[in-house]
């Protein structure tokens, strides 16, 4: 009697799926997700970067006139980009610039720097704040000067009004005497100080000049005599009963 042979079981082959690294998968997905327009922009950007790199790395002698112009533009753009990047970080030390004619208060700047650094203020923001503060200070100075001028003009107007009232109907004639003595006896420097201070219109100052001016007109004030001349006459006037020895 023959023995029955069973059909052998053939194992099913196992096909392993290759494991793709995560970064590769992400890159592939990103590549698939990019739009046609974004892809065109990326390609154009890559071309420009390659061209810029060629110009920057090339020997200056081998560059054409057009390339040399482009190189200047590329270098300038890089410098501006670096400057902008630097401005948008919190610096170790802030740089403050003030307009011409103004000086910076270093103690104030140091205190402000501590506060700005504490709140992560960038150099760009610090510069804007500094410019705004400088503009406000300049505005305040102009306003202060205008107010001071207005106050001075009012002060002089009040002096003139008081003087004219005091001098009365003959004010113009009296002022002529004052002007005559002022021009004859006062130095240009003194006249300038009287005008700038407003005291040229003060009633007491003007009365003093009027008195001297009348003395000049009446011949009581004699100018141009040698030193000591008139001294004996002055003594005789002050002390009429005293004999002045010759």
C-alpha positions in Angstrom: 0.0 0.0 0.0 1.4 3.3 -1.1 1.8 6.4 1.3 -0.1 9.6 0.3 2.1 12.7 -0.1 0.6 16.1 0.9 1.3 19.2 -1.1 4.1 21.3 0.4 3.2 24.7 1.8 5.0 27.4 -0.1 5.6 30.5 2.1 4.3 33.8 0.8 7.3 36.2 0.2 7.4 39.3 2.4 8.1 42.5 0.5 9.5 45.1 2.9 8.5 48.7 2.3 11.6 50.9 2.2 11.8 53.4 5.1 12.3 56.9 4.0 14.0 59.3 6.4 11.6 62.0 7.9 13.5 65.0 6.4 13.3 63.5 2.9 9.6 62.9 3.3 9.1 66.5 4.5 11.1 67.9 1.6 9.1 65.9 -0.9 5.8 67.0 0.6 7.0 70.6 0.6 8.0 70.2 -3.0 4.6 68.8 -3.9 2.8 71.5 -2.0 4.6 74.5 -3.7 2.5 76.3 -6.3 3.6 76.9 -9.8 4.0 80.7 -9.1 6.0 80.1 -5.9 8.2 77.7 -7.8 8.9 80.3 -10.4 9.8 82.9 -7.8 12.1 80.4 -6.1 13.9 79.6 -9.3 14.2 83.2 -10.2 15.6 84.0 -6.7 18.1 81.1 -7.1 19.3 82.5 -10.5 19.8 86.0 -9.1 21.7 84.7 -6.0 24.0 82.6 -8.3 24.6 85.7 -10.5 25.3 87.9 -7.5 27.7 85.3 -6.1 29.5 85.1 -9.5 30.0 88.9 -9.6 31.2 89.1 -6.0 33.6 86.2 -6.3 35.0 87.2 -9.7 38.3 89.0 -10.2 37.6 92.7 -10.6 39.7 92.8 -13.8 37.5 90.2 -15.5 34.2 92.1 -14.8 32.5 94.0 -17.5 31.5 97.6 -17.0 27.9 96.5 -16.4 29.0 93.9 -13.9 31.1 96.5 -12.0 28.0 98.7 -11.7 26.0 95.6 -10.5 28.7 94.8 -7.9 28.4 98.3 -6.4 24.7 97.8 -6.1 25.0 94.3 -4.6 27.5 95.5 -2.0 25.4 98.5 -1.1 22.3 96.2 -0.7 24.2 93.8 1.5 25.4 96.6 3.7 21.9 98.0 4.1 20.5 94.5 4.9 23.2 94.0 7.5 22.5 97.5 9.0 18.8 96.7 9.1 19.4 93.3 10.7 21.7 95.0 13.3 19.0 97.7 14.0 16.4 95.0 14.7 18.3 93.4 17.6 18.8 94.5 21.2 22.3 95.9 21.3 24.8 95.6 24.1 25.1 99.4 24.0 22.7 101.8 22.4 23.8 104.5 20.0 22.1 107.9 20.3 22.5 110.6 17.7 21.3 114.2 18.3 20.7 117.0 15.7 23.5 119.5 15.1 23.6 122.2 17.8 22.3 119.9 20.5 24.3 117.9 23.0 23.3 114.6 24.7 22.9 114.2 28.4 25.1 111.1 29.0 23.7 110.4 32.4 20.1 110.5 31.1 21.1 108.3 28.1 22.7 105.7 30.4 19.5 105.5 32.5 17.4 105.3 29.4 19.6 102.5 28.0 19.0 100.4 31.2 15.2 100.7 30.8 15.2 100.0 27.1 17.4 96.9 27.5 15.2 95.7 30.2 12.2 95.8 27.8 14.1 94.4 24.8 14.0 97.6 22.8 15.8 97.3 19.5 18.4 99.8 18.3 15.9 100.9 15.5 13.2 101.6 18.0 15.7 103.4 20.3 16.7 105.6 17.4 13.1 106.4 16.6 12.4 107.3 20.2 15.6 109.5 20.3 14.6 111.3 17.1 11.1 112.0 18.5 12.5 113.3 21.8 15.0 115.5 20.0 12.2 116.9 17.8 10.1 117.7 20.8 13.0 119.4 22.6 13.7 121.5 19.6 10.0 122.4 19.4 10.0 123.4 23.1 13.0 125.5 22.7 11.4 127.4 19.8 8.2 127.9 21.8 10.3 129.1 24.8 12.2 131.6 22.7 9.0 132.9 21.2 7.4 133.3 24.7 10.6 135.1 26.0 10.5 137.5 23.0 6.8 138.2 23.6 7.5 138.8 27.3 10.4 141.2 26.5 8.3 143.0 23.9 5.5 143.5 26.5 8.1 144.7 29.0 9.5 147.3 26.6 6.0 148.4 25.6 5.1 149.0 29.3 8.4 150.9 29.9 7.7 153.2 26.8 4.1 153.8 28.0 5.2 154.7 31.5 8.0 157.0 30.2 5.8 158.9 27.8 3.2 159.4 30.5 5.8 160.7 32.9 7.3 163.1 30.4 4.0 164.5 29.5 3.2 166.9 26.6 6.8 167.8 26.0 7.9 164.2 25.7 9.5 164.5 22.3 11.5 167.6 23.2 12.7 165.9 26.5 13.6 162.8 24.6 15.8 164.9 22.2 17.8 166.1 25.2 18.2 162.5 26.3 19.3 161.3 22.9 21.8 164.2 22.6 23.6 163.3 25.9 23.4 159.6 25.2 25.1 159.9 21.8 27.7 162.3 23.1 28.7 160.5 26.3 27.7 156.8 26.1 29.9 154.3 24.4 28.5 152.1 21.6 28.7 149.2 24.0 26.7 150.9 26.6 24.0 152.0 24.1 23.8 148.4 22.8 23.3 147.0 26.4 20.6 149.6 27.1 18.8 148.7 24.0 19.1 144.9 24.4 18.0 145.1 28.1 15.1 147.4 27.3 16.4 150.0 29.8 16.9 152.5 27.0 13.2 153.1 27.5 13.2 153.2 31.3 11.9 156.5 32.7 14.7 156.9 35.3 17.4 156.2 32.7 15.9 158.7 30.2 15.4 161.4 32.9 19.1 161.0 33.8 20.1 161.5 30.1 17.6 164.4 29.8 19.3 166.2 32.8 22.7 165.8 31.2 21.4 166.8 27.7 20.0 170.1 29.1 23.3 170.8 30.9 25.1 170.4 27.5 22.6 172.6 25.8 22.9 175.3 28.4 26.7 175.1 28.4 26.9 173.9 32.0 28.7 170.8 30.9 32.1 171.6 29.3 33.8 168.8 27.4 37.4 168.4 26.3 39.2 170.1 29.2 42.5 168.7 30.4 42.5 166.5 33.4 42.0 168.5 36.6 40.6 171.5 34.7 37.4 172.8 36.3 38.2 171.1 39.6 38.7 174.4 41.4 35.5 175.8 39.9 33.7 172.7 41.1 35.1 173.1 44.6 34.1 176.8 44.6 30.6 175.8 43.6 30.3 173.1 46.3 32.0 175.2 48.9 31.5 178.9 48.1 32.8 180.3 51.4 36.1 178.4 51.1 39.1 180.0 49.6 40.8 177.9 47.1 44.5 178.4 47.0 46.3 178.8 43.7 
